[in-house]
Amino acid sequence: MPLRVVVAGATGVVGRTLLPLLRDRGHHVTALVRHADRLDGAVAVDDVAVADVLDPPRLRRELARVEPEVVIDQTSGFGGAGQDEGLRRTARLRENGARNLVDAAVAVGARRIIGQSMTAAYRPHGHDVLDEDSPLWTEAPGCWGDAVRALAAMEEAVLTRPDIEGVALRYGALYGPDTQFAPGGAIHARVCGSELPLVDDGVGLTSFTHVEDAAGAVLELLASGEPGTYNVVDNEPAESAEWLPAYARMAGGPAPVSLTMDQARTQLDWLTVHQLTEQRGATNFRLRETLGWRPAWPSWREGFASLFGLWAA
Ligand SMILES: NC(=O)c1ccc[n+]([C@@H]2O[C@H](COP(=O)([O-])OP(=O)(O)OC[C@H]3O[C@@H](n4cnc5c(N)ncnc54)[C@H](OP(=O)(O)O)[C@@H]3O)[C@@H](O)[C@H]2O)c1
């Protein structure tokens, strides 16, 4: 059944990918943007709502005009920012922007809200691959801790309001065209500049999500699926000792240098060391079992290869 859908963050890498998929399914799609001129003219939408999610009165006015049944939050503060600044901006969006969106969605009678979270936020413990019942690492140090607490606050805002169905999609490391893994992106630059080394035995796990799968999972959960949290990741969590050299090879960059843990602690930021050495992966079992979802990109291997024109899909 066609739905009236609002996408916040419509100009972002996930938002841009999602808009045509929604329209192809016959939904009435409104792009919620801060600046209408940032919306790519090639992307067709039914309506444009101009509002900053950090401006509650304007946001509510626009949603009241559009009367959506589903509100999707794909905002992020990472675009164009360094790691710490991106985390700070995203934390603000998750903590305040998400609450504003939930309030506005409830006020206009929307049926469902879909928020964006991260599998990287799980506290590293126990098994290598964590499911949705694993705790978020809200006591993590530094600005990573601030970011995870903001994610937890966002999930609470989205999931606990009795008058709306809340879904929180926990994405893995987003990759694909225009992401930080693509040529010109931050990870690409760090790998090609020999700034992302192998640390110790490189057992930190990353679960990856292609942007097409990030968008595809939203379609699955638009009107079906129980409210709650869902990991949206590929089938192959990978140790940094595995994906980093493979990525460097495919990107045509130098092989990563190796550092001991002591060297890494003096040369790299805390978050990078954590990701490379102790982060855990996530399982997509819940989404597969409950909705039959399958990632279009089941492994980062093909996904990275496609990013560099080495794989014919
Ligand atoms: N989850 C992860 O794995 C992760 C972690 C770190 C970095 N990254 C990288 O970060 C990027 C994330 O992609 P993305 O699509 O999430 O983000 P993005 O491409 O940076 O897009 C962010 C979206 O949020 C919108 N936005 C930001 N602040 C807003 C506000 N106050 N009110 C309304 N809209 C607002 C932006 O609109 P404007 O056009 O107005 O700016 C834009 O549409 C990728 O390059 C990814 O590789 C991802």
The ligand as an SDF file (V2000), in Angstrom:
LIG
                    3D

 48 52  0  0  0  0  0  0  0  0999 V2000
   27.6500    4.9100   10.1720 N   0  0  0  0  0  0  0  0  0  0  0  0
   28.9060    4.8920    9.7510 C   0  0  0  0  0  0  0  0  0  0  0  0
   29.4390    3.8980    9.4950 O   0  0  0  0  0  0  0  0  0  0  0  0
   29.7330    6.1130    9.5510 C   0  0  0  0  0  0  0  0  0  0  0  0
   30.6290    6.5460   10.5070 C   0  0  0  0  0  0  0  0  0  0  0  0
   31.4700    7.6220   10.1910 C   0  0  0  0  0  0  0  0  0  0  0  0
   31.3780    8.2330    8.9670 C   0  0  0  0  0  0  0  0  0  0  0  0
   30.5070    7.7720    8.0800 N   0  0  0  0  0  0  0  0  0  0  0  0
   30.4950    8.3940    6.7810 C   0  0  0  0  0  0  0  0  0  0  0  0
   29.6330    9.4990    6.9220 O   0  0  0  0  0  0  0  0  0  0  0  0
   28.8630    9.6230    5.7670 C   0  0  0  0  0  0  0  0  0  0  0  0
   27.5030    9.3090    6.2550 C   0  0  0  0  0  0  0  0  0  0  0  0
   26.6260    9.3000    5.2420 O   0  0  0  0  0  0  0  0  0  0  0  0
   25.1920    9.8140    5.5650 P   0  0  0  0  0  0  0  0  0  0  0  0
   24.2610    9.6850    4.4510 O   0  0  0  0  0  0  0  0  0  0  0  0
   24.8050    9.1960    6.8640 O   0  0  0  0  0  0  0  0  0  0  0  0
   25.5280   11.3280    5.8380 O   0  0  0  0  0  0  0  0  0  0  0  0
   25.7990   12.4730    4.8300 P   0  0  0  0  0  0  0  0  0  0  0  0
   26.0230   11.9860    3.4730 O   0  0  0  0  0  0  0  0  0  0  0  0
   26.8080   13.3560    5.4530 O   0  0  0  0  0  0  0  0  0  0  0  0
   24.3920   13.1930    4.9220 O   0  0  0  0  0  0  0  0  0  0  0  0
   23.9230   13.7150    6.1030 C   0  0  0  0  0  0  0  0  0  0  0  0
   22.5330   14.2380    5.8660 C   0  0  0  0  0  0  0  0  0  0  0  0
   22.0600   14.7840    7.0700 O   0  0  0  0  0  0  0  0  0  0  0  0
   21.5300   16.0780    6.7720 C   0  0  0  0  0  0  0  0  0  0  0  0
   21.5960   16.9220    7.9440 N   0  0  0  0  0  0  0  0  0  0  0  0
   22.6810   17.1860    8.6960 C   0  0  0  0  0  0  0  0  0  0  0  0
   22.3460   18.0190    9.7060 N   0  0  0  0  0  0  0  0  0  0  0  0
   21.0080   18.2660    9.5720 C   0  0  0  0  0  0  0  0  0  0  0  0
   20.0770   19.0460   10.3030 C   0  0  0  0  0  0  0  0  0  0  0  0
   20.4500   19.7410   11.3960 N   0  0  0  0  0  0  0  0  0  0  0  0
   18.7870   19.0850    9.8940 N   0  0  0  0  0  0  0  0  0  0  0  0
   18.4030   18.3860    8.7900 C   0  0  0  0  0  0  0  0  0  0  0  0
   19.2420   17.6250    8.0500 N   0  0  0  0  0  0  0  0  0  0  0  0
   20.5300   17.5660    8.4470 C   0  0  0  0  0  0  0  0  0  0  0  0
   22.3990   16.5860    5.6480 C   0  0  0  0  0  0  0  0  0  0  0  0
   21.7520   17.6530    5.0060 O   0  0  0  0  0  0  0  0  0  0  0  0
   22.5250   18.9060    4.3230 P   0  0  0  0  0  0  0  0  0  0  0  0
   22.5260   18.6110    2.8570 O   0  0  0  0  0  0  0  0  0  0  0  0
   21.7000   20.0730    4.6780 O   0  0  0  0  0  0  0  0  0  0  0  0
   23.9070   18.9450    4.9200 O   0  0  0  0  0  0  0  0  0  0  0  0
   22.4800   15.3270    4.7940 C   0  0  0  0  0  0  0  0  0  0  0  0
   21.3210   15.1550    4.0590 O   0  0  0  0  0  0  0  0  0  0  0  0
   29.3860    8.6140    4.7690 C   0  0  0  0  0  0  0  0  0  0  0  0
   30.4290    9.1960    4.0250 O   0  0  0  0  0  0  0  0  0  0  0  0
   29.9400    7.5340    5.6700 C   0  0  0  0  0  0  0  0  0  0  0  0
   30.9450    6.7600    5.0550 O   0  0  0  0  0  0  0  0  0  0  0  0
   29.6610    6.7430    8.3500 C   0  0  0  0  0  0  0  0  0  0  0  0
  1  2  1  0
  2  3  2  0
  2  4  1  0
  4  5  1  0
  4 48  2  0
  5  6  2  0
  6  7  1  0
  7  8  2  0
  8  9  1  0
  8 48  1  0
  9 10  1  0
  9 46  1  0
 10 11  1  0
 11 12  1  0
 11 44  1  0
 12 13  1  0
 13 14  1  0
 14 15  2  0
 14 16  1  0
 14 17  1  0
 17 18  1  0
 18 19  2  0
 18 20  1  0
 18 21  1  0
 21 22  1  0
 22 23  1  0
 23 24  1  0
 23 42  1  0
 24 25  1  0
 25 26  1  0
 25 36  1  0
 26 27  1  0
 26 35  1  0
 27 28  2  0
 28 29  1  0
 29 30  1  0
 29 35  2  0
 30 31  1  0
 30 32  2  0
 32 33  1  0
 33 34  2  0
 34 35  1  0
 36 37  1  0
 36 42  1  0
 37 38  1  0
 38 39  2  0
 38 40  1  0
 38 41  1  0
 42 43  1  0
 44 45  1  0
 44 46  1  0
 46 47  1  0
M  CHG  2   8   1  16  -1
M  END
$$$$
